[in-house]
């Protein structure tokens, strides 16, 4: 029997992560080119979400950042982009793909597969895995 849900992981989330924390038009690290996206990893690459949380904690001098879990329907429609393009997503592209019925953009970047959420209607739940001083703690 096929799994009803797929799980995605977003590094740098805070405890209590939920739908209010998802901004599909979030600017990427204050870039000046207008690139946006809410980035996630799948089960195969989820360790990169923990690395993102660790780096954010290091940068902030805190241990408040962990990994947000996004639970989605498994019947997702993916739009695949070429390598490097996954870091060059515009608001206009997201709107066009949403209008065509796509749920996620997917692409490889530096050897890892990244997903960009574009259809929040497919989100069915949330979770959080805390990271404190490099140690994972499930909440």
C-alpha positions as CSV (number, residue, x, y, z in Angstrom):
1,X,0.0,0.0,0.0
2,X,1.3,3.4,-1.0
3,X,2.1,5.9,1.8
4,X,-0.6,8.6,2.0
5,X,1.8,11.3,3.1
6,X,5.2,12.7,2.2
7,X,7.5,14.4,4.8
8,X,9.7,17.4,4.1
9,X,12.1,19.2,6.4
10,X,13.0,22.9,6.7
11,X,16.0,23.9,8.7
12,X,16.0,27.0,11.0
13,X,12.5,26.6,12.3
14,X,11.5,27.6,15.8
15,X,9.5,25.5,18.3
16,X,5.8,25.7,17.5
17,X,6.5,25.7,13.8
18,X,3.1,25.9,11.9
19,X,1.4,27.3,8.8
20,X,2.0,30.9,9.9
21,X,5.8,30.2,9.4
22,X,5.4,29.3,5.7
23,X,6.1,32.2,3.4
24,X,6.3,30.9,-0.2
25,X,7.6,34.2,-1.4
26,X,10.3,34.5,1.3
27,X,13.4,36.3,-0.1
28,X,16.5,34.2,-0.1
29,X,19.1,35.7,2.3
30,X,18.5,39.3,1.4
31,X,19.6,38.9,-2.2
32,X,19.2,41.8,-4.5
33,X,17.8,39.8,-7.4
34,X,14.4,39.2,-6.1
35,X,14.7,35.4,-5.8
36,X,12.3,33.8,-3.4
37,X,11.1,30.4,-2.1
38,X,10.3,28.3,1.0
39,X,13.0,25.6,0.7
40,X,12.7,22.0,2.1
41,X,14.4,18.7,1.9
42,X,13.0,15.2,1.6
43,X,13.8,12.1,3.8
44,X,16.9,11.3,1.7
45,X,18.5,14.7,2.2
46,X,17.0,15.7,5.6
47,X,20.4,15.9,7.3
48,X,20.8,19.2,5.4
49,X,17.9,20.7,7.3
50,X,19.7,19.9,10.5
51,X,22.9,21.5,9.1
52,X,20.9,24.6,8.2
53,X,19.5,24.8,11.8
54,X,23.0,24.3,13.2
55,X,24.5,27.1,11.1
56,X,21.6,29.4,12.0
57,X,22.1,28.7,15.7
58,X,25.8,29.3,15.3
59,X,25.2,32.6,13.5
60,X,22.7,33.8,16.1
61,X,24.6,32.4,19.1
62,X,21.5,30.5,20.2
63,X,20.1,27.0,20.2
64,X,16.5,27.9,19.4
65,X,16.5,26.8,15.8
66,X,15.5,23.3,14.8
67,X,13.9,21.5,11.9
68,X,10.3,22.1,10.9
69,X,8.5,19.1,9.5
70,X,5.9,19.6,6.8
71,X,3.5,16.7,6.2
72,X,1.9,16.7,2.7
73,X,-0.4,14.6,0.6
74,X,1.6,12.1,-1.4
75,X,-0.1,12.9,-4.7
76,X,2.1,15.9,-5.5
77,X,2.8,17.5,-8.9
78,X,6.4,18.4,-9.3
79,X,8.0,21.0,-11.6
80,X,11.7,20.1,-12.1
81,X,14.3,22.8,-12.8
82,X,17.9,22.4,-13.9
83,X,20.7,22.6,-11.3
84,X,21.5,26.1,-10.1
85,X,18.0,27.3,-11.3
86,X,16.6,26.0,-8.1
87,X,18.2,29.1,-6.4
88,X,16.8,31.4,-9.0
89,X,13.1,31.1,-8.4
90,X,11.0,34.3,-8.9
91,X,7.6,35.2,-7.5
92,X,6.3,35.3,-11.1
93,X,7.4,31.7,-11.7
94,X,5.8,30.5,-8.5
95,X,2.5,32.2,-9.6
96,X,2.6,30.7,-13.1
97,X,3.3,27.2,-11.8
98,X,0.6,27.4,-9.2
99,X,-1.9,28.4,-11.9
100,X,-0.8,25.3,-13.8
101,X,-1.5,23.0,-10.8
102,X,2.0,22.4,-9.6
103,X,2.6,21.8,-5.9
104,X,6.4,21.8,-5.6
105,X,9.5,22.9,-7.6
106,X,12.4,20.5,-7.3
107,X,16.0,20.8,-8.3
108,X,19.5,19.8,-7.4
109,X,21.9,22.3,-5.9
110,X,25.5,21.4,-4.8
111,X,24.7,17.7,-4.9
112,X,21.5,17.8,-2.9
113,X,17.8,17.8,-3.9
114,X,15.8,20.8,-2.7
115,X,12.1,21.4,-2.9
116,X,10.3,24.7,-3.0
117,X,6.7,24.7,-1.7
118,X,4.3,26.5,-3.9
119,X,0.9,24.9,-3.0
120,X,0.1,25.2,0.7
121,X,-3.2,23.5,0.2
122,X,-1.4,20.1,0.0
123,X,0.0,20.7,3.5
124,X,-1.7,18.4,6.0
125,X,0.3,18.9,9.2
126,X,3.4,20.2,11.0
127,X,6.0,19.0,13.4
128,X,9.3,20.2,15.0
129,X,12.6,18.6,15.8
130,X,14.6,20.7,18.1
131,X,18.4,21.0,17.9
132,X,20.4,22.0,20.9
133,X,24.2,22.3,20.7
134,X,24.3,19.9,17.8
135,X,22.2,17.3,19.5
136,X,18.8,16.4,18.0
137,X,15.8,16.4,20.4
138,X,12.4,15.4,19.1
139,X,9.5,17.5,20.3
